[in-house]
């Protein structure tokens, strides 16, 4: 998996953070999901495996 592939997964959240901080300056990002407790175990497992594959042996 390339860094480009991972960045596509996070691009919405990054853009939302930029919007809340720099564009609208309301400091109220609308994350999806809205809190960490709503993130599924499957998502965490998949994401951590993808990140681990980027670490050189």
TIMI-2910 file (N, C-alpha, C, CB; in pm, 1 decimal, decimal comma, always signed):
<rs>
+----------+----------+----------+----------+----------+----------+----------+----------+----------+----------+----------+----------+------+
!      n_x !      n_y !      n_z !     ca_x !     ca_y !     ca_z !      c_x !      c_y !      c_z !     cb_x !     cb_y !     cb_z ! resn !
+----------+----------+----------+----------+----------+----------+----------+----------+----------+----------+----------+----------+------+
!    +86,3 !   -118,4 !     +0,0 !     +0,0 !     +0,0 !     +0,0 !    +89,7 !   +123,1 !     +0,0 !    -97,5 !     +0,7 !   +123,9 !  Unk !
!    +58,9 !   +216,8 !    -83,8 !   +139,1 !   +338,3 !    -93,2 !    +87,9 !   +444,8 !     +2,9 !   +138,5 !   +391,9 !   -236,5 !  Unk !
!   +171,7 !   +545,2 !    +26,0 !   +130,4 !   +658,5 !   +109,2 !    +12,2 !   +728,6 !    +44,0 !   +248,0 !   +758,0 !   +130,6 !  Unk !
!    +10,3 !   +733,3 !    -88,7 !   -100,9 !   +795,2 !   -160,3 !   -232,1 !   +724,0 !   -128,1 !    -75,1 !   +793,2 !   -311,8 !  Unk !
!   -230,3 !   +592,0 !   -121,2 !   -350,9 !   +516,2 !    -89,0 !   -400,5 !   +544,5 !    +50,9 !   -325,5 !   +369,0 !   -104,5 !  Unk !
!   -310,0 !   +555,7 !   +145,1 !   -348,7 !   +587,0 !   +282,6 !   -398,4 !   +730,0 !   +292,4 !   -231,2 !   +565,0 !   +378,6 !  Unk !
!   -333,9 !   +823,1 !   +222,8 !   -375,5 !   +963,5 !   +232,1 !   -517,4 !   +983,2 !   +179,6 !   -278,4 !  +1052,9 !   +154,4 !  Unk !
!   -560,3 !   +900,9 !    +85,3 !   -697,7 !   +912,0 !    +35,2 !   -798,3 !   +875,2 !   +143,6 !   -717,7 !   +822,0 !    -87,7 !  Unk !
!   -761,7 !   +784,9 !   +234,0 !   -851,9 !   +747,7 !   +342,7 !   -869,6 !   +862,4 !   +440,8 !   -799,6 !   +624,2 !   +415,5 !  Unk !
!   -768,4 !   +943,6 !   +457,7 !   -772,2 !  +1049,5 !   +556,9 !   -800,6 !  +1186,1 !   +496,9 !   -643,0 !  +1053,5 !   +631,3 !  Unk !
!   -815,7 !  +1195,3 !   +367,3 !   -827,6 !  +1326,2 !   +304,0 !   -951,8 !  +1402,6 !   +348,3 !   -829,2 !  +1310,3 !   +154,6 !  Unk !
!  -1064,2 !  +1335,1 !   +368,8 !  -1184,6 !  +1405,8 !   +413,5 !  -1162,3 !  +1466,7 !   +551,1 !  -1305,9 !  +1310,6 !   +416,4 !  Unk !
!  -1103,5 !  +1390,5 !   +641,3 !  -1079,9 !  +1439,3 !   +777,0 !   -979,1 !  +1553,9 !   +776,4 !  -1030,3 !  +1325,3 !   +867,3 !  Unk !
!   -876,4 !  +1542,3 !   +694,9 !   -777,8 !  +1649,8 !   +684,5 !   -843,4 !  +1777,2 !   +632,6 !   -661,6 !  +1608,3 !   +592,4 !  Unk !
!   -921,6 !  +1764,0 !   +526,7 !   -989,9 !  +1881,1 !   +469,6 !  -1086,3 !  +1942,9 !   +570,0 !  -1065,6 !  +1842,2 !   +341,8 !  Unk !
!  -1154,6 !  +1860,3 !   +646,5 !  -1247,5 !  +1911,8 !   +747,3 !  -1172,1 !  +1987,2 !   +856,5 !  -1329,5 !  +1796,9 !   +809,0 !  Unk !
!  -1057,2 !  +1936,1 !   +896,7 !   -975,7 !  +2005,7 !   +995,9 !   -925,0 !  +2138,9 !   +944,3 !   -858,7 !  +1919,4 !  +1037,5 !  Unk !
!   -881,9 !  +2142,3 !   +819,0 !   -836,5 !  +2267,8 !   +757,6 !   -952,1 !  +2366,3 !   +748,1 !   -776,6 !  +2242,0 !   +617,3 !  Unk !
!  -1069,4 !  +2317,4 !   +707,8 !  -1185,6 !  +2405,4 !   +698,8 !  -1217,6 !  +2468,2 !   +833,9 !  -1306,9 !  +2328,3 !   +646,9 !  Unk !
!  -1221,7 !  +2386,0 !   +937,0 !  -1259,2 !  +2435,1 !  +1070,2 !  -1155,1 !  +2530,4 !  +1127,6 !  -1279,2 !  +2318,1 !  +1165,4 !  Unk !
!  -1028,1 !  +2505,5 !  +1097,6 !   -920,6 !  +2584,3 !  +1157,1 !   -884,9 !  +2708,0 !  +1075,2 !   -798,2 !  +2498,5 !  +1174,1 !  Unk !
!   -874,4 !  +2691,6 !   +943,9 !   -819,2 !  +2798,5 !   +860,5 !   -921,5 !  +2872,3 !   +775,2 !   -715,4 !  +2742,2 !   +771,7 !  Unk !
!  -1024,7 !  +2804,2 !   +729,4 !  -1119,9 !  +2866,8 !   +638,2 !  -1230,4 !  +2937,4 !   +715,8 !  -1180,2 !  +2762,4 !   +543,4 !  Unk !
!  -1312,6 !  +2859,9 !   +785,9 !  -1423,4 !  +2919,0 !   +861,3 !  -1379,9 !  +2971,5 !   +997,3 !  -1533,7 !  +2817,2 !   +879,6 !  Unk !
!  -1269,2 !  +2917,8 !  +1048,5 !  -1214,0 !  +2957,0 !  +1179,2 !  -1315,3 !  +2940,3 !  +1291,5 !  -1166,3 !  +3101,7 !  +1174,9 !  Unk !
!  -1404,9 !  +2841,3 !  +1277,0 !  -1502,6 !  +2815,9 !  +1383,0 !  -1451,0 !  +2714,3 !  +1485,1 !  -1633,5 !  +2766,4 !  +1322,6 !  Unk !
!  -1337,8 !  +2651,2 !  +1454,8 !  -1275,7 !  +2550,9 !  +1541,7 !  -1373,2 !  +2439,8 !  +1580,7 !  -1221,1 !  +2617,5 !  +1667,3 !  Unk !
!  -1467,0 !  +2410,6 !  +1491,7 !  -1567,0 !  +2307,2 !  +1517,6 !  -1573,7 !  +2208,8 !  +1400,6 !  -1705,6 !  +2370,7 !  +1542,4 !  Unk !
!  -1471,1 !  +2124,6 !  +1386,5 !  -1474,9 !  +2027,9 !  +1276,9 !  -1586,9 !  +1927,0 !  +1296,2 !  -1341,1 !  +1955,5 !  +1265,1 !  Unk !
!  -1643,0 !  +1883,5 !  +1186,4 !  -1749,4 !  +1783,0 !  +1189,2 !  -1688,7 !  +1651,5 !  +1141,4 !  -1872,8 !  +1825,6 !  +1099,5 !  Unk !
!  -1625,4 !  +1581,1 !  +1235,0 !  -1556,7 !  +1457,4 !  +1202,7 !  -1656,2 !  +1347,2 !  +1169,2 !  -1467,3 !  +1414,6 !  +1318,2 !  Unk !
!  -1609,2 !  +1250,5 !  +1091,8 !  -1689,8 !  +1133,5 !  +1060,4 !  -1603,8 !  +1009,2 !  +1081,6 !  -1744,8 !  +1139,9 !   +914,2 !  Unk !
!  -1622,1 !   +938,0 !  +1186,7 !  -1722,9 !   +946,2 !  +1291,8 !  -1694,5 !  +1060,8 !  +1388,2 !  -1730,0 !   +814,9 !  +1368,1 !  Unk !
!  -1795,9 !  +1101,5 !  +1462,9 !  -1782,7 !  +1219,9 !  +1547,9 !  -1691,5 !  +1202,8 !  +1669,3 !  -1916,7 !  +1260,6 !  +1594,7 !  Unk !
!  -1661,8 !  +1080,4 !  +1710,8 !  -1574,1 !  +1056,2 !  +1825,2 !  -1503,5 !   +921,8 !  +1807,3 !  -1654,6 !  +1058,8 !  +1958,6 !  Unk !
!  -1388,7 !   +905,1 !  +1873,1 !  -1310,6 !   +782,4 !  +1857,6 !  -1386,9 !   +656,9 !  +1898,2 !  -1184,7 !   +792,1 !  +1938,4 !  Unk !
!  -1475,6 !   +668,3 !  +1996,5 !  -1547,3 !   +548,2 !  +2040,0 !  -1641,3 !   +492,9 !  +1932,7 !  -1626,3 !   +578,5 !  +2165,3 !  Unk !
!  -1667,4 !   +568,8 !  +1827,9 !  -1752,6 !   +522,5 !  +1718,3 !  -1673,9 !   +456,4 !  +1604,8 !  -1832,1 !   +638,5 !  +1663,4 !  Unk !
!  -1542,1 !   +456,0 !  +1614,7 !  -1458,7 !   +393,7 !  +1512,1 !  -1457,9 !   +242,8 !  +1537,0 !  -1312,5 !   +452,4 !  +1513,4 !  Unk !
!  -1483,9 !   +166,4 !  +1434,2 !  -1493,1 !    +20,8 !  +1450,0 !  -1355,5 !    -42,4 !  +1469,4 !  -1562,1 !    -41,5 !  +1328,2 !  Unk !
!  -1355,7 !   -155,7 !  +1536,5 !  -1231,7 !   -231,4 !  +1556,0 !  -1175,1 !   -273,7 !  +1420,3 !  -1256,6 !   -356,1 !  +1646,1 !  Unk !
!  -1260,5 !   -305,4 !  +1325,4 !  -1216,5 !   -343,7 !  +1191,0 !  -1137,1 !   -231,7 !  +1125,9 !  -1336,6 !   -380,6 !  +1103,3 !  Unk !
!  -1184,3 !   -108,4 !  +1137,6 !  -1113,9 !     +5,8 !  +1078,3 !   -976,2 !    +20,7 !  +1141,3 !  -1195,5 !   +136,1 !  +1096,2 !  Unk !
!   -969,4 !    +12,1 !  +1275,4 !   -839,9 !    +24,6 !  +1343,5 !   -743,8 !    -83,7 !  +1298,5 !   -858,0 !    +18,3 !  +1495,1 !  Unk !
!   -790,4 !   -206,7 !  +1292,8 !   -705,2 !   -318,4 !  +1253,2 !   -652,8 !   -299,5 !  +1111,6 !   -781,7 !   -450,4 !  +1263,7 !  Unk !
!   -741,0 !   -266,6 !  +1020,5 !   -701,3 !   -246,7 !   +880,5 !   -601,6 !   -132,2 !   +867,8 !   -824,6 !   -218,9 !   +792,8 !  Unk !
!   -629,3 !    -21,0 !   +932,7 !   -543,1 !    +96,6 !   +921,9 !   -406,2 !    +70,8 !   +982,1 !   -607,8 !   +216,2 !   +990,0 !  Unk !
!   -401,3 !     +8,0 !  +1098,2 !   -272,5 !    -19,1 !  +1161,6 !   -190,2 !   -118,1 !  +1080,3 !   -293,3 !    -72,4 !  +1302,8 !  Unk !
!   -255,8 !   -215,1 !  +1016,5 !   -182,8 !   -307,2 !   +929,4 !   -127,0 !   -233,1 !   +808,0 !   -274,3 !   -422,9 !   +883,9 !  Unk !
!   -203,3 !   -141,4 !   +753,0 !   -154,5 !    -63,5 !   +639,0 !    -34,5 !    +21,2 !   +679,3 !   -266,2 !    +26,2 !   +582,8 !  Unk !
!    -42,0 !    +84,8 !   +793,7 !    +69,4 !   +167,6 !   +840,3 !   +192,0 !    +82,2 !   +870,8 !    +28,6 !   +247,3 !   +964,9 !  Unk !
!   +171,5 !    -34,2 !   +929,9 !   +283,2 !   -123,4 !   +961,4 !   +353,9 !   -169,4 !   +834,5 !   +233,9 !   -244,9 !  +1041,1 !  Unk !
!   +280,7 !   -183,9 !   +726,8 !   +342,5 !   -228,3 !   +601,4 !   +434,5 !   -121,9 !   +541,3 !   +234,5 !   -265,6 !   +500,7 !  Unk !
!   +424,1 !     +1,3 !   +587,6 !   +510,7 !   +108,2 !   +537,2 !   +645,3 !   +113,8 !   +608,3 !   +441,3 !   +241,4 !   +551,0 !  Unk !
!   +656,3 !    +47,1 !   +722,4 !   +781,0 !    +48,2 !   +799,1 !   +880,1 !    -45,3 !   +731,3 !   +756,8 !     +5,9 !   +948,0 !  Unk !
!   +999,7 !     +6,9 !   +698,3 !  +1099,0 !    -78,7 !   +632,8 !  +1146,9 !   -189,9 !   +726,9 !  +1218,9 !     +5,5 !   +585,3 !  Unk !
!  +1178,5 !   -303,6 !   +670,1 !  +1224,7 !   -418,8 !   +750,4 !  +1363,4 !   -396,8 !   +804,2 !  +1222,4 !   -546,7 !   +668,0 !  Unk !
+----------+----------+----------+----------+----------+----------+----------+----------+----------+----------+----------+----------+------+
</rs>
